[in-house]
Amino acid sequence: MSATKTDSGPTDSGCIRPLDGVRVIDVGNFLAGPYAGTIMAEFGAEVIKIEHPQGGDPMRRYGTTTARPDATLKWLSESRNKKSVTCDLRQPAGVALLLKLVAKADVLIENFRPEAMESWGLGWDVLHAANPRLVMLRVTGYGQTGPYRRRAGFAHIAQAFGGLNYLAGFPGETPVLPGTVPLGDYVASLFGAIGTLIALRHAEQTGRGQIVDVGIYEAIFRILEEIAAAYGLHGVVREREGSGSFVACPHGHFRTRDDRWIAIACTTDKMFERLAAAMGRPELAAAELYGDQRKRLAARETVDALVIDWVASLERQVILDRCLEMEVPAGKVNSIADIFDDEHFQARENLLSREAEGLGDVVVPGVVPRLSKTPGRVTHLGPTLGDATVAVLTGLLQLNAAEIAALRDKKII
């Protein structure tokens, strides 16, 4: 196992990062939306995480626990580079404090149900009046409009509603949750980050901010390839296909003799010709057999069975070496243990080791994307609750010790 302690990407700790000078106020909980702030923080934005004084973001207690009661591994990884400031937004004094921060910010991120912010006196009209240049990223399960807008939004439900989960699993069997990770939260946050950067560019040009509205379900729906066009034009409903693909054969995951798995993808006739050669069966690629994709698809079970038998007869590394030699698209189906041992992950600095207070070194994914001139950095993992409250209130808002003490006494911070 190896994880780098350097910055992800070219190591130039003194470089100016693209989002230096951008200030983001993150008032959301969990992942959808706040993860957009994490991405921005990796490229220089100052991200101030607003948390309730009692307990903070529930994500602190969601996922694999650690010796620290305020930090699961999920929190440490996905709230990195942020500053934690406590503030009770359900009290008028907390609202007033947030508006002062908003006046000095560029972006506000929230992911509560529609109209929750409005009920606290923090709707768009109020925020826009406090800062006309503000960009407000709003991520919810179903978006800010439409008949379902007030429904609770969770990645699993949004992925089901958006059409992804229907496609996951084997034919005729129960649809499964793809990867058992909150993919919808991550994808919605990526679209949110893109939208926020576009809106910031517009604010630069015009001096006017705007709302970026992302529904988790629609972020999922947007990445589902051609299924809308296929149904709209031909009435075709794509079904579950296991590890295969309706457009290519052989295309899937295959078990090797040493009880490991390898992925093989043959999307063209040329690729299948190369695979047949790697198998020592070049005749399979003859035109009268399976050299034409249409014939392979028509004989999918037969072709897959040939590949299954071949892969099962050899160790994974042997199969991989033969495929790579013949330029057949193939790769290991990696577990996280495989990933930690892989030289390519190490060379690309995809695993970063950072010290977490009270826990020692913790390994987290590296920064994506990689920028050659202005790389992103992971400066610290998810912060302790309220670690920057005093620094932000005194430095940014110029509050004195007595004012901060009064806020504490009232449990605003």
C-alpha positions in Angstrom: 0.0 0.0 0.0 1.2 3.5 -0.9 -0.4 6.9 -0.7 1.3 10.1 -1.4 1.5 13.0 1.0 2.1 15.5 -1.7 -0.5 17.7 -3.4 -2.5 16.0 -6.1 -1.1 17.0 -9.5 2.2 18.9 -10.1 3.5 20.0 -6.8 3.7 23.8 -6.6 2.4 24.8 -3.2 3.0 28.5 -3.9 1.0 28.7 -7.1 -2.1 30.9 -7.4 -5.1 28.6 -7.7 -8.0 29.4 -10.1 -10.6 30.0 -7.4 -8.4 32.0 -5.0 -10.5 34.9 -3.8 -13.8 33.2 -4.3 -15.7 32.8 -1.0 -18.4 30.1 -0.7 -20.9 29.8 2.2 -22.1 26.2 2.5 -25.2 25.8 4.7 -26.2 22.4 3.4 -26.0 19.0 5.1 -24.7 15.6 3.9 -23.3 15.4 0.4 -25.6 16.7 -2.4 -24.6 20.3 -3.0 -21.9 20.5 -0.3 -19.7 18.3 -2.4 -19.7 21.0 -5.1 -18.1 23.2 -2.4 -15.5 20.6 -1.7 -14.5 20.6 -5.4 -14.3 24.4 -5.4 -12.2 24.4 -2.2 -9.7 22.1 -3.8 -9.0 24.7 -6.4 -8.6 27.7 -4.1 -12.1 28.8 -3.0 -12.6 29.6 0.7 -15.5 27.5 1.7 -17.1 28.3 5.0 -19.3 25.4 6.3 -22.2 26.7 8.4 -23.2 24.1 11.0 -25.7 24.0 13.8 -23.9 24.5 17.2 -25.4 21.3 18.6 -24.0 18.4 16.6 -23.3 20.1 13.3 -23.8 18.4 9.9 -25.3 15.0 10.4 -22.8 13.6 7.9 -20.3 13.9 10.8 -22.0 10.7 12.2 -22.8 9.0 8.9 -20.5 6.3 7.6 -17.6 4.5 9.2 -17.0 5.8 12.6 -13.6 6.8 14.0 -12.1 7.5 17.4 -13.5 11.0 17.0 -17.3 11.3 17.7 -17.5 14.3 15.4 -15.9 12.7 12.3 -16.7 9.6 10.3 -14.4 8.7 7.4 -17.1 10.0 5.0 -17.0 13.4 6.7 -13.2 13.5 6.7 -13.0 12.7 3.0 -15.9 14.7 1.6 -15.7 17.9 3.8 -12.0 18.5 3.2 -10.5 21.9 2.8 -13.6 23.6 4.5 -13.8 25.9 7.5 -16.4 25.1 10.1 -18.4 27.9 11.6 -21.3 27.3 13.9 -24.5 29.3 13.5 -28.1 28.5 14.4 -30.1 29.6 11.3 -33.4 29.1 13.1 -32.8 32.1 15.3 -33.1 35.6 14.0 -29.7 36.5 15.3 -28.3 33.6 13.4 -30.0 34.7 10.2 -28.6 38.2 10.7 -25.1 36.7 11.1 -25.4 34.7 8.0 -26.6 37.7 6.0 -23.4 39.5 7.1 -21.4 36.6 5.7 -23.4 36.5 2.5 -22.7 40.2 1.9 -19.0 39.2 1.8 -19.4 36.0 -0.3 -19.7 35.0 -3.9 -21.6 31.7 -3.6 -24.1 30.2 -1.2 -24.8 26.4 -1.3 -27.9 24.9 0.2 -29.8 21.6 -0.1 -32.9 21.8 2.1 -36.3 21.2 0.7 -37.8 24.0 -1.3 -39.0 26.9 0.8 -37.1 25.9 3.9 -34.6 28.7 3.5 -37.5 31.1 2.8 -39.2 30.0 6.1 -36.1 31.1 7.9 -36.0 34.5 6.3 -33.2 33.5 3.9 -35.0 33.2 0.5 -33.5 34.3 -2.7 -35.0 37.8 -2.5 -33.4 38.4 0.9 -30.0 37.0 -0.1 -30.0 38.8 -3.4 -30.8 42.1 -1.7 -27.9 41.5 0.7 -25.5 40.7 -2.2 -26.7 41.3 -5.8 -23.7 39.4 -7.1 -24.4 36.3 -5.1 -24.7 32.9 -6.9 -27.1 30.5 -5.0 -26.7 26.8 -5.7 -29.8 24.9 -4.7 -29.6 21.1 -4.9 -32.7 19.1 -4.0 -34.2 15.7 -4.9 -36.7 17.1 -7.4 -35.6 20.7 -8.1 -37.3 23.9 -7.0 -40.3 23.6 -9.3 -42.8 20.9 -10.3 -45.4 18.9 -8.4 -42.8 16.8 -6.5 -40.6 19.6 -5.4 -41.4 19.3 -1.7 -40.6 15.6 -1.5 -37.6 14.5 0.4 -34.5 14.0 -1.8 -32.2 11.0 -1.3 -29.7 9.7 -3.8 -31.1 6.2 -3.8 -34.7 7.5 -4.5 -33.5 10.0 -7.1 -31.5 7.3 -8.9 -34.6 5.1 -9.0 -36.9 8.0 -10.1 -34.3 9.2 -12.7 -34.2 5.9 -14.4 -30.7 4.6 -13.4 -31.7 1.9 -10.9 -34.1 0.3 -13.4 -31.1 -0.5 -15.6 -28.9 -2.0 -12.9 -28.9 -5.7 -12.3 -29.4 -8.9 -14.3 -32.3 -9.6 -16.7 -35.6 -10.4 -15.0 -34.1 -9.9 -11.5 -34.6 -7.2 -8.9 -33.1 -3.8 -9.9 -30.1 -3.1 -7.7 -28.5 0.0 -6.3 -25.5 0.7 -8.6 -22.3 0.5 -6.6 -24.1 1.1 -3.2 -22.7 4.6 -3.2 -24.8 7.8 -3.4 -24.0 8.4 -7.0 -26.8 10.8 -7.4 -25.4 13.1 -4.8 -22.0 13.2 -6.5 -23.4 13.7 -10.0 -25.8 16.4 -8.9 -22.9 18.2 -7.1 -20.7 18.0 -10.2 -23.5 19.6 -12.3 -23.9 22.1 -9.4 -20.3 23.0 -9.5 -20.4 23.5 -13.3 -23.5 25.6 -13.0 -22.0 27.7 -10.2 -18.8 28.4 -12.2 -20.9 29.4 -15.2 -23.0 31.7 -13.0 -19.9 33.2 -11.5 -18.6 34.0 -15.0 -21.9 35.7 -15.7 -21.7 37.7 -12.4 -18.2 38.8 -13.5 -19.7 40.1 -16.7 -22.8 41.7 -15.4 -22.5 42.2 -11.7 -25.7 40.1 -11.2 -26.0 36.8 -9.4 -28.5 34.1 -10.1 -29.9 30.7 -8.8 -28.4 27.4 -10.0 -31.2 24.9 -9.5 -30.3 21.2 -9.7 -32.6 18.2 -9.0 -30.7 15.0 -8.1 -33.0 12.9 -10.3 -32.4 15.1 -13.4 -28.6 15.0 -12.9 -28.9 11.2 -13.1 -31.4 11.3 -16.0 -28.9 13.5 -18.0 -26.2 10.8 -18.0 -28.4 7.9 -19.2 -27.1 7.9 -22.7 -29.7 7.4 -25.5 -32.5 5.9 -23.6 -34.8 8.9 -24.0 -34.2 9.1 -27.8 -34.6 5.3 -28.2 -38.0 5.4 -26.4 -39.2 8.6 -28.0 -38.4 7.5 -31.5 -38.9 3.7 -31.4 -40.7 3.0 -28.1 -37.8 0.9 -26.9 -37.5 0.4 -23.2 -33.9 -0.5 -22.2 -33.9 -3.3 -19.7 -31.3 -4.7 -17.2 -28.4 -6.4 -18.9 -26.2 -7.5 -16.1 -22.5 -6.7 -16.9 -23.1 -6.9 -20.6 -24.3 -4.4 -23.2 -27.0 -4.5 -25.8 -24.8 -2.9 -28.4 -21.6 -5.0 -28.0 -20.5 -8.6 -27.6 -18.5 -9.9 -25.8 -18.7 -7.1 -23.3 -18.7 -7.8 -19.6 -17.0 -9.2 -16.5 -15.5 -12.7 -16.6 -14.2 -14.9 -13.7 -10.6 -16.1 -14.1 -9.1 -19.4 -12.9 -7.7 -17.8 -9.8 -11.2 -16.7 -8.8 -10.7 -13.1 -9.8 -12.6 -10.9 -12.3 -11.6 -9.1 -15.5 -13.5 -6.7 -17.7 -13.4 -7.2 -21.5 -15.1 -4.9 -24.0 -15.3 -5.6 -27.7 -17.3 -2.8 -29.3 -16.0 -3.2 -32.9 -15.3 -6.1 -35.2 -11.6 -5.3 -35.1 -11.5 -5.6 -31.4 -13.2 -9.0 -31.6 -10.7 -10.1 -34.2 -7.9 -9.2 -31.7 -9.6 -11.0 -28.9 -10.0 -14.1 -31.0 -6.3 -14.0 -31.7 -5.5 -13.5 -28.0 -7.7 -16.6 -27.3 -5.8 -18.6 -29.9 -9.0 -19.0 -31.9 -8.6 -16.6 -34.8 -11.2 -18.5 -36.8 -13.9 -17.2 -34.5 -13.5 -13.8 -36.2 -14.3 -15.2 -39.7 -17.1 -13.5 -41.5 -19.2 -16.7 -41.6 -18.9 -17.1 -37.8 -18.7 -14.1 -35.4 -16.6 -11.5 -37.2 -19.7 -9.3 -37.7 -21.1 -7.5 -34.7 -24.7 -8.3 -35.8 -23.9 -12.0 -35.8 -22.2 -11.8 -32.5 -25.2 -10.1 -30.9 -27.5 -12.7 -32.4 -25.4 -15.4 -30.9 -24.6 -13.6 -27.7 -24.9 -16.7 -25.4 -22.6 -18.8 -27.6 -20.0 -16.0 -27.9 -20.1 -15.2 -24.2 -19.7 -18.9 -23.3 -16.6 -19.1 -25.5 -15.0 -16.2 -23.7 -16.2 -17.4 -20.3 -14.5 -20.8 -20.8 -11.3 -19.2 -22.1 -11.0 -16.7 -19.2 -11.8 -19.4 -16.6 -8.9 -21.5 -17.9 -6.2 -19.0 -17.0 -5.1 -16.7 -14.2 -6.2 -13.1 -14.4 -2.7 -11.7 -15.0 -2.2 -14.1 -17.9 -5.5 -13.0 -19.5 -4.7 -9.4 -19.0 -1.3 -9.7 -20.5 -2.6 -11.5 -23.6 -5.4 -8.9 -24.0 -3.0 -6.0 -23.6 -0.5 -7.6 -26.1 -3.2 -7.8 -28.7 -4.7 -4.3 -27.8 -8.0 -5.8 -26.6 -9.7 -3.3 -24.2 -9.4 -5.2 -20.8 -8.8 -4.4 -17.2 -9.0 -5.8 -13.7 -12.3 -5.5 -11.8 -10.6 -3.9 -8.8 -11.5 -4.1 -5.2 -10.2 -1.3 -3.0 -7.4 -3.6 -1.9 -6.4 -3.9 -5.6 -6.5 -0.2 -6.0 -4.2 0.4 -3.1 -1.6 -1.9 -4.6 -1.9 -0.7 -8.2 1.1 1.2 -9.6 -1.0 3.4 -11.8 -3.1 4.7 -8.9 0.1 5.5 -7.1 1.8 7.2 -10.1 -1.2 9.4 -10.6 -1.4 10.3 -6.9 -5.0 9.1 -6.8 -4.5 8.1 -3.1 -3.6 11.0 -0.8 -2.6 10.6 2.8 -3.5 13.4 5.2 -3.2 13.7 8.9 -6.5 14.0 10.8 -6.6 15.4 14.2 -6.6 12.6 16.8 -6.6 9.9 14.1 -3.2 10.0 12.4 -2.9 9.6 8.7 -6.1 8.9 6.7 -6.1 8.0 3.0 -8.6 9.8 0.7 -9.1 10.1 -3.1 -6.9 12.6 -4.9 -8.1 15.7 -6.7 -9.9 15.5 -10.0 -9.4 17.0 -12.6 -5.7 17.5 -12.9 -4.6 20.9 -14.0 -1.1 21.3 -15.3 -0.5 24.9 -14.2 -2.9 25.4 -11.3 -3.4 22.0 -9.6 -5.9 21.5 -6.9 -4.8 20.6 -3.4 -6.1 18.9 -0.3 -4.8 21.0 2.6 -6.8 19.3 5.4 -9.5 16.8 5.9 -13.1 17.5 7.2 -12.8 20.1 10.0 -13.7 19.8 13.7 -17.0 21.4 14.6 -16.6 25.2 14.8 -12.9 25.1 14.2 -13.0 28.5 12.3 -15.9 30.2 14.1 -13.9 32.7 16.0 -11.4 33.3 13.2 -14.1 34.0 10.6 -16.3 36.2 12.9 -13.4 38.3 14.1 -11.4 38.4 10.8 -14.2 38.6 8.3 -17.0 40.3 10.2 -14.8 42.3 12.7 -16.8 41.1 15.7 -15.1 41.7 19.1 -14.7 39.3 21.9 -17.8 40.6 23.8 -20.0 40.2 20.7 -18.8 36.6 20.2 -19.3 35.8 23.9 -22.9 37.2 23.6 -23.6 35.0 20.6 -22.3 31.9 22.5 -24.4 32.8 25.5 -27.5 32.8 23.3 -26.4 29.5 21.7 -26.4 31.3 18.3 -22.8 29.9 17.7 
